[in-house]
């Protein structure tokens, strides 16, 4: 049975909302989706100033967990 599909924008919006609920970290980073066959995961890109802000490592770690959870529930459209 296949999983429901969401667009990259929908998945990233879901991840940002969940991230805000769990971690008090910086907002100034980009989230993208990297696909590998049938699976996918989030990637973070940020400038050095954002990387140096308090809470950035925790935000990235939480995003990995959120991505793992969402990738088991949803496929990426397209």
NUBA-174534 format. One record per atom (N, C-alpha, C): x, y, z; atom name; residue in one letter; residue number from 0. Coordinates in nm, 2 decimals, decimal comma, m for minus. Layout:
<torbas>
torba X:X	Y:Y	Z:Z	name:CA	resn:A	resi:NUM .
...
</torbas>
This chain:
<torbas>
torba X:0,08	Y:m0,12	Z:0,00	name:N	resn:X	resi:0 .
torba X:0,00	Y:0,00	Z:0,00	name:CA	resn:X	resi:0 .
torba X:0,09	Y:0,12	Z:0,00	name:C	resn:X	resi:0 .
torba X:0,06	Y:0,22	Z:m0,09	name:N	resn:X	resi:1 .
torba X:0,14	Y:0,34	Z:m0,10	name:CA	resn:X	resi:1 .
torba X:0,10	Y:0,44	Z:0,00	name:C	resn:X	resi:1 .
torba X:0,20	Y:0,53	Z:0,03	name:N	resn:X	resi:2 .
torba X:0,17	Y:0,64	Z:0,13	name:CA	resn:X	resi:2 .
torba X:0,11	Y:0,76	Z:0,05	name:C	resn:X	resi:2 .
torba X:0,03	Y:0,84	Z:0,12	name:N	resn:X	resi:3 .
torba X:m0,01	Y:0,96	Z:0,06	name:CA	resn:X	resi:3 .
torba X:0,11	Y:1,05	Z:0,02	name:C	resn:X	resi:3 .
torba X:0,09	Y:1,13	Z:m0,09	name:N	resn:X	resi:4 .
torba X:0,20	Y:1,21	Z:m0,13	name:CA	resn:X	resi:4 .
torba X:0,17	Y:1,36	Z:m0,10	name:C	resn:X	resi:4 .
torba X:0,27	Y:1,43	Z:m0,07	name:N	resn:X	resi:5 .
torba X:0,27	Y:1,58	Z:m0,04	name:CA	resn:X	resi:5 .
torba X:0,38	Y:1,64	Z:m0,13	name:C	resn:X	resi:5 .
torba X:0,36	Y:1,77	Z:m0,16	name:N	resn:X	resi:6 .
torba X:0,46	Y:1,84	Z:m0,23	name:CA	resn:X	resi:6 .
torba X:0,57	Y:1,87	Z:m0,14	name:C	resn:X	resi:6 .
torba X:0,69	Y:1,91	Z:m0,20	name:N	resn:X	resi:7 .
torba X:0,80	Y:1,95	Z:m0,11	name:CA	resn:X	resi:7 .
torba X:0,77	Y:2,07	Z:m0,02	name:C	resn:X	resi:7 .
torba X:0,69	Y:2,16	Z:m0,08	name:N	resn:X	resi:8 .
torba X:0,65	Y:2,28	Z:0,00	name:CA	resn:X	resi:8 .
torba X:0,57	Y:2,24	Z:0,12	name:C	resn:X	resi:8 .
torba X:0,47	Y:2,15	Z:0,09	name:N	resn:X	resi:9 .
torba X:0,38	Y:2,11	Z:0,20	name:CA	resn:X	resi:9 .
torba X:0,46	Y:2,04	Z:0,31	name:C	resn:X	resi:9 .
torba X:0,56	Y:1,95	Z:0,27	name:N	resn:X	resi:10 .
torba X:0,64	Y:1,88	Z:0,37	name:CA	resn:X	resi:10 .
torba X:0,73	Y:1,97	Z:0,45	name:C	resn:X	resi:10 .
torba X:0,79	Y:2,07	Z:0,38	name:N	resn:X	resi:11 .
torba X:0,87	Y:2,17	Z:0,45	name:CA	resn:X	resi:11 .
torba X:0,79	Y:2,25	Z:0,54	name:C	resn:X	resi:11 .
torba X:0,67	Y:2,29	Z:0,50	name:N	resn:X	resi:12 .
torba X:0,58	Y:2,37	Z:0,59	name:CA	resn:X	resi:12 .
torba X:0,55	Y:2,29	Z:0,72	name:C	resn:X	resi:12 .
torba X:0,52	Y:2,16	Z:0,70	name:N	resn:X	resi:13 .
torba X:0,48	Y:2,08	Z:0,81	name:CA	resn:X	resi:13 .
torba X:0,60	Y:2,06	Z:0,91	name:C	resn:X	resi:13 .
torba X:0,72	Y:2,05	Z:0,85	name:N	resn:X	resi:14 .
torba X:0,84	Y:2,04	Z:0,93	name:CA	resn:X	resi:14 .
torba X:0,87	Y:2,17	Z:1,01	name:C	resn:X	resi:14 .
torba X:0,85	Y:2,28	Z:0,94	name:N	resn:X	resi:15 .
torba X:0,88	Y:2,41	Z:1,01	name:CA	resn:X	resi:15 .
torba X:0,78	Y:2,43	Z:1,13	name:C	resn:X	resi:15 .
torba X:0,65	Y:2,39	Z:1,11	name:N	resn:X	resi:16 .
torba X:0,55	Y:2,40	Z:1,21	name:CA	resn:X	resi:16 .
torba X:0,59	Y:2,31	Z:1,33	name:C	resn:X	resi:16 .
torba X:0,62	Y:2,19	Z:1,30	name:N	resn:X	resi:17 .
torba X:0,66	Y:2,10	Z:1,41	name:CA	resn:X	resi:17 .
torba X:0,79	Y:2,14	Z:1,48	name:C	resn:X	resi:17 .
torba X:0,88	Y:2,19	Z:1,40	name:N	resn:X	resi:18 .
torba X:1,01	Y:2,24	Z:1,46	name:CA	resn:X	resi:18 .
torba X:0,98	Y:2,35	Z:1,56	name:C	resn:X	resi:18 .
torba X:0,90	Y:2,45	Z:1,52	name:N	resn:X	resi:19 .
torba X:0,86	Y:2,56	Z:1,61	name:CA	resn:X	resi:19 .
torba X:0,80	Y:2,51	Z:1,74	name:C	resn:X	resi:19 .
torba X:0,72	Y:2,40	Z:1,74	name:N	resn:X	resi:20 .
torba X:0,65	Y:2,35	Z:1,85	name:CA	resn:X	resi:20 .
torba X:0,75	Y:2,28	Z:1,95	name:C	resn:X	resi:20 .
torba X:0,87	Y:2,24	Z:1,90	name:N	resn:X	resi:21 .
torba X:0,96	Y:2,16	Z:1,98	name:CA	resn:X	resi:21 .
torba X:1,09	Y:2,22	Z:2,02	name:C	resn:X	resi:21 .
torba X:1,14	Y:2,32	Z:1,94	name:N	resn:X	resi:22 .
torba X:1,27	Y:2,37	Z:1,96	name:CA	resn:X	resi:22 .
torba X:1,26	Y:2,52	Z:1,95	name:C	resn:X	resi:22 .
torba X:1,33	Y:2,59	Z:2,04	name:N	resn:X	resi:23 .
torba X:1,34	Y:2,74	Z:2,03	name:CA	resn:X	resi:23 .
torba X:1,48	Y:2,77	Z:1,97	name:C	resn:X	resi:23 .
torba X:1,48	Y:2,77	Z:1,83	name:N	resn:X	resi:24 .
torba X:1,61	Y:2,79	Z:1,76	name:CA	resn:X	resi:24 .
torba X:1,59	Y:2,90	Z:1,66	name:C	resn:X	resi:24 .
torba X:1,70	Y:2,93	Z:1,58	name:N	resn:X	resi:25 .
torba X:1,69	Y:3,03	Z:1,48	name:CA	resn:X	resi:25 .
torba X:1,60	Y:2,99	Z:1,36	name:C	resn:X	resi:25 .
torba X:1,55	Y:3,10	Z:1,29	name:N	resn:X	resi:26 .
torba X:1,46	Y:3,07	Z:1,18	name:CA	resn:X	resi:26 .
torba X:1,53	Y:3,09	Z:1,05	name:C	resn:X	resi:26 .
torba X:1,65	Y:3,15	Z:1,04	name:N	resn:X	resi:27 .
torba X:1,71	Y:3,19	Z:0,92	name:CA	resn:X	resi:27 .
torba X:1,78	Y:3,08	Z:0,84	name:C	resn:X	resi:27 .
torba X:1,72	Y:2,96	Z:0,83	name:N	resn:X	resi:28 .
torba X:1,79	Y:2,86	Z:0,75	name:CA	resn:X	resi:28 .
torba X:1,69	Y:2,80	Z:0,65	name:C	resn:X	resi:28 .
torba X:1,75	Y:2,75	Z:0,54	name:N	resn:X	resi:29 .
torba X:1,67	Y:2,69	Z:0,43	name:CA	resn:X	resi:29 .
torba X:1,66	Y:2,54	Z:0,45	name:C	resn:X	resi:29 .
torba X:1,54	Y:2,49	Z:0,43	name:N	resn:X	resi:30 .
torba X:1,52	Y:2,34	Z:0,43	name:CA	resn:X	resi:30 .
torba X:1,49	Y:2,30	Z:0,29	name:C	resn:X	resi:30 .
torba X:1,55	Y:2,19	Z:0,25	name:N	resn:X	resi:31 .
torba X:1,52	Y:2,13	Z:0,12	name:CA	resn:X	resi:31 .
torba X:1,51	Y:1,98	Z:0,14	name:C	resn:X	resi:31 .
torba X:1,46	Y:1,92	Z:0,04	name:N	resn:X	resi:32 .
torba X:1,44	Y:1,77	Z:0,04	name:CA	resn:X	resi:32 .
torba X:1,53	Y:1,70	Z:m0,06	name:C	resn:X	resi:32 .
torba X:1,60	Y:1,60	Z:m0,01	name:N	resn:X	resi:33 .
torba X:1,69	Y:1,52	Z:m0,10	name:CA	resn:X	resi:33 .
torba X:1,62	Y:1,38	Z:m0,11	name:C	resn:X	resi:33 .
torba X:1,61	Y:1,34	Z:m0,24	name:N	resn:X	resi:34 .
torba X:1,55	Y:1,21	Z:m0,26	name:CA	resn:X	resi:34 .
torba X:1,66	Y:1,11	Z:m0,29	name:C	resn:X	resi:34 .
torba X:1,63	Y:0,99	Z:m0,25	name:N	resn:X	resi:35 .
torba X:1,72	Y:0,87	Z:m0,28	name:CA	resn:X	resi:35 .
torba X:1,63	Y:0,75	Z:m0,31	name:C	resn:X	resi:35 .
torba X:1,60	Y:0,73	Z:m0,44	name:N	resn:X	resi:36 .
torba X:1,51	Y:0,63	Z:m0,48	name:CA	resn:X	resi:36 .
torba X:1,37	Y:0,66	Z:m0,43	name:C	resn:X	resi:36 .
torba X:1,32	Y:0,57	Z:m0,35	name:N	resn:X	resi:37 .
torba X:1,18	Y:0,58	Z:m0,30	name:CA	resn:X	resi:37 .
torba X:1,18	Y:0,66	Z:m0,16	name:C	resn:X	resi:37 .
torba X:1,30	Y:0,69	Z:m0,11	name:N	resn:X	resi:38 .
torba X:1,30	Y:0,75	Z:0,02	name:CA	resn:X	resi:38 .
torba X:1,35	Y:0,90	Z:0,00	name:C	resn:X	resi:38 .
torba X:1,33	Y:0,98	Z:0,11	name:N	resn:X	resi:39 .
torba X:1,37	Y:1,12	Z:0,10	name:CA	resn:X	resi:39 .
torba X:1,40	Y:1,16	Z:0,25	name:C	resn:X	resi:39 .
torba X:1,48	Y:1,27	Z:0,25	name:N	resn:X	resi:40 .
torba X:1,51	Y:1,33	Z:0,38	name:CA	resn:X	resi:40 .
torba X:1,53	Y:1,48	Z:0,37	name:C	resn:X	resi:40 .
torba X:1,52	Y:1,55	Z:0,48	name:N	resn:X	resi:41 .
torba X:1,55	Y:1,70	Z:0,48	name:CA	resn:X	resi:41 .
torba X:1,69	Y:1,73	Z:0,48	name:C	resn:X	resi:41 .
torba X:1,73	Y:1,84	Z:0,42	name:N	resn:X	resi:42 .
torba X:1,86	Y:1,90	Z:0,43	name:CA	resn:X	resi:42 .
torba X:1,85	Y:2,04	Z:0,48	name:C	resn:X	resi:42 .
torba X:1,95	Y:2,09	Z:0,55	name:N	resn:X	resi:43 .
torba X:1,95	Y:2,23	Z:0,60	name:CA	resn:X	resi:43 .
torba X:2,07	Y:2,30	Z:0,54	name:C	resn:X	resi:43 .
torba X:2,04	Y:2,43	Z:0,50	name:N	resn:X	resi:44 .
torba X:2,15	Y:2,51	Z:0,46	name:CA	resn:X	resi:44 .
torba X:2,14	Y:2,65	Z:0,53	name:C	resn:X	resi:44 .
torba X:2,25	Y:2,69	Z:0,59	name:N	resn:X	resi:45 .
torba X:2,25	Y:2,82	Z:0,66	name:CA	resn:X	resi:45 .
torba X:2,38	Y:2,89	Z:0,65	name:C	resn:X	resi:45 .
torba X:2,38	Y:3,02	Z:0,66	name:N	resn:X	resi:46 .
torba X:2,51	Y:3,09	Z:0,66	name:CA	resn:X	resi:46 .
torba X:2,57	Y:3,07	Z:0,80	name:C	resn:X	resi:46 .
torba X:2,70	Y:3,11	Z:0,81	name:N	resn:X	resi:47 .
torba X:2,77	Y:3,09	Z:0,94	name:CA	resn:X	resi:47 .
torba X:2,71	Y:3,16	Z:1,06	name:C	resn:X	resi:47 .
torba X:2,66	Y:3,28	Z:1,03	name:N	resn:X	resi:48 .
torba X:2,60	Y:3,36	Z:1,14	name:CA	resn:X	resi:48 .
torba X:2,48	Y:3,28	Z:1,20	name:C	resn:X	resi:48 .
torba X:2,40	Y:3,22	Z:1,12	name:N	resn:X	resi:49 .
torba X:2,29	Y:3,14	Z:1,16	name:CA	resn:X	resi:49 .
torba X:2,33	Y:3,01	Z:1,23	name:C	resn:X	resi:49 .
torba X:2,44	Y:2,95	Z:1,18	name:N	resn:X	resi:50 .
torba X:2,49	Y:2,83	Z:1,24	name:CA	resn:X	resi:50 .
torba X:2,55	Y:2,86	Z:1,38	name:C	resn:X	resi:50 .
torba X:2,59	Y:2,98	Z:1,40	name:N	resn:X	resi:51 .
torba X:2,65	Y:3,01	Z:1,53	name:CA	resn:X	resi:51 .
torba X:2,55	Y:3,05	Z:1,64	name:C	resn:X	resi:51 .
torba X:2,42	Y:3,07	Z:1,60	name:N	resn:X	resi:52 .
torba X:2,32	Y:3,11	Z:1,69	name:CA	resn:X	resi:52 .
torba X:2,28	Y:3,00	Z:1,79	name:C	resn:X	resi:52 .
torba X:2,25	Y:3,03	Z:1,91	name:N	resn:X	resi:53 .
torba X:2,20	Y:2,93	Z:2,01	name:CA	resn:X	resi:53 .
torba X:2,08	Y:2,85	Z:1,95	name:C	resn:X	resi:53 .
torba X:2,08	Y:2,73	Z:1,97	name:N	resn:X	resi:54 .
torba X:1,97	Y:2,64	Z:1,93	name:CA	resn:X	resi:54 .
torba X:1,98	Y:2,59	Z:1,79	name:C	resn:X	resi:54 .
torba X:2,08	Y:2,63	Z:1,71	name:N	resn:X	resi:55 .
torba X:2,09	Y:2,58	Z:1,58	name:CA	resn:X	resi:55 .
torba X:2,12	Y:2,43	Z:1,57	name:C	resn:X	resi:55 .
torba X:2,22	Y:2,38	Z:1,65	name:N	resn:X	resi:56 .
torba X:2,24	Y:2,23	Z:1,64	name:CA	resn:X	resi:56 .
torba X:2,12	Y:2,15	Z:1,68	name:C	resn:X	resi:56 .
torba X:2,05	Y:2,20	Z:1,78	name:N	resn:X	resi:57 .
torba X:1,93	Y:2,13	Z:1,83	name:CA	resn:X	resi:57 .
torba X:1,82	Y:2,13	Z:1,72	name:C	resn:X	resi:57 .
torba X:1,81	Y:2,25	Z:1,65	name:N	resn:X	resi:58 .
torba X:1,71	Y:2,26	Z:1,54	name:CA	resn:X	resi:58 .
torba X:1,73	Y:2,16	Z:1,43	name:C	resn:X	resi:58 .
torba X:1,86	Y:2,14	Z:1,40	name:N	resn:X	resi:59 .
torba X:1,90	Y:2,05	Z:1,29	name:CA	resn:X	resi:59 .
torba X:1,87	Y:1,90	Z:1,34	name:C	resn:X	resi:59 .
torba X:1,91	Y:1,87	Z:1,46	name:N	resn:X	resi:60 .
torba X:1,88	Y:1,74	Z:1,51	name:CA	resn:X	resi:60 .
torba X:1,73	Y:1,71	Z:1,52	name:C	resn:X	resi:60 .
torba X:1,65	Y:1,80	Z:1,56	name:N	resn:X	resi:61 .
torba X:1,51	Y:1,78	Z:1,56	name:CA	resn:X	resi:61 .
torba X:1,45	Y:1,77	Z:1,42	name:C	resn:X	resi:61 .
torba X:1,51	Y:1,84	Z:1,33	name:N	resn:X	resi:62 .
torba X:1,46	Y:1,83	Z:1,19	name:CA	resn:X	resi:62 .
torba X:1,49	Y:1,70	Z:1,13	name:C	resn:X	resi:62 .
torba X:1,60	Y:1,64	Z:1,17	name:N	resn:X	resi:63 .
torba X:1,63	Y:1,50	Z:1,12	name:CA	resn:X	resi:63 .
torba X:1,52	Y:1,40	Z:1,18	name:C	resn:X	resi:63 .
torba X:1,49	Y:1,42	Z:1,30	name:N	resn:X	resi:64 .
torba X:1,39	Y:1,33	Z:1,36	name:CA	resn:X	resi:64 .
torba X:1,25	Y:1,35	Z:1,30	name:C	resn:X	resi:64 .
torba X:1,22	Y:1,48	Z:1,27	name:N	resn:X	resi:65 .
torba X:1,09	Y:1,51	Z:1,21	name:CA	resn:X	resi:65 .
torba X:1,09	Y:1,45	Z:1,07	name:C	resn:X	resi:65 .
torba X:1,20	Y:1,47	Z:0,99	name:N	resn:X	resi:66 .
torba X:1,20	Y:1,41	Z:0,86	name:CA	resn:X	resi:66 .
torba X:1,19	Y:1,26	Z:0,86	name:C	resn:X	resi:66 .
torba X:1,25	Y:1,19	Z:0,96	name:N	resn:X	resi:67 .
torba X:1,24	Y:1,05	Z:0,96	name:CA	resn:X	resi:67 .
torba X:1,09	Y:1,01	Z:0,99	name:C	resn:X	resi:67 .
torba X:1,03	Y:1,08	Z:1,07	name:N	resn:X	resi:68 .
torba X:0,89	Y:1,06	Z:1,10	name:CA	resn:X	resi:68 .
torba X:0,80	Y:1,08	Z:0,98	name:C	resn:X	resi:68 .
torba X:0,82	Y:1,20	Z:0,92	name:N	resn:X	resi:69 .
torba X:0,73	Y:1,23	Z:0,80	name:CA	resn:X	resi:69 .
torba X:0,76	Y:1,14	Z:0,68	name:C	resn:X	resi:69 .
torba X:0,88	Y:1,10	Z:0,66	name:N	resn:X	resi:70 .
torba X:0,92	Y:1,02	Z:0,54	name:CA	resn:X	resi:70 .
torba X:0,85	Y:0,88	Z:0,55	name:C	resn:X	resi:70 .
torba X:0,82	Y:0,84	Z:0,68	name:N	resn:X	resi:71 .
torba X:0,75	Y:0,71	Z:0,69	name:CA	resn:X	resi:71 .
torba X:0,60	Y:0,72	Z:0,67	name:C	resn:X	resi:71 .
torba X:0,55	Y:0,85	Z:0,67	name:N	resn:X	resi:72 .
torba X:0,41	Y:0,87	Z:0,65	name:CA	resn:X	resi:72 .
torba X:0,37	Y:0,92	Z:0,51	name:C	resn:X	resi:72 .
torba X:0,47	Y:0,99	Z:0,44	name:N	resn:X	resi:73 .
torba X:0,44	Y:1,05	Z:0,32	name:CA	resn:X	resi:73 .
torba X:0,55	Y:1,03	Z:0,21	name:C	resn:X	resi:73 .
torba X:0,50	Y:1,02	Z:0,09	name:N	resn:X	resi:74 .
torba X:0,59	Y:1,03	Z:m0,03	name:CA	resn:X	resi:74 .
torba X:0,60	Y:1,17	Z:m0,08	name:C	resn:X	resi:74 .
torba X:0,69	Y:1,20	Z:m0,16	name:N	resn:X	resi:75 .
torba X:0,70	Y:1,34	Z:m0,22	name:CA	resn:X	resi:75 .
torba X:0,64	Y:1,33	Z:m0,36	name:C	resn:X	resi:75 .
torba X:0,55	Y:1,43	Z:m0,38	name:N	resn:X	resi:76 .
torba X:0,49	Y:1,43	Z:m0,52	name:CA	resn:X	resi:76 .
torba X:0,59	Y:1,47	Z:m0,62	name:C	resn:X	resi:76 .
torba X:0,57	Y:1,41	Z:m0,74	name:N	resn:X	resi:77 .
torba X:0,65	Y:1,46	Z:m0,85	name:CA	resn:X	resi:77 .
torba X:0,77	Y:1,38	Z:m0,88	name:C	resn:X	resi:77 .
</torbas>
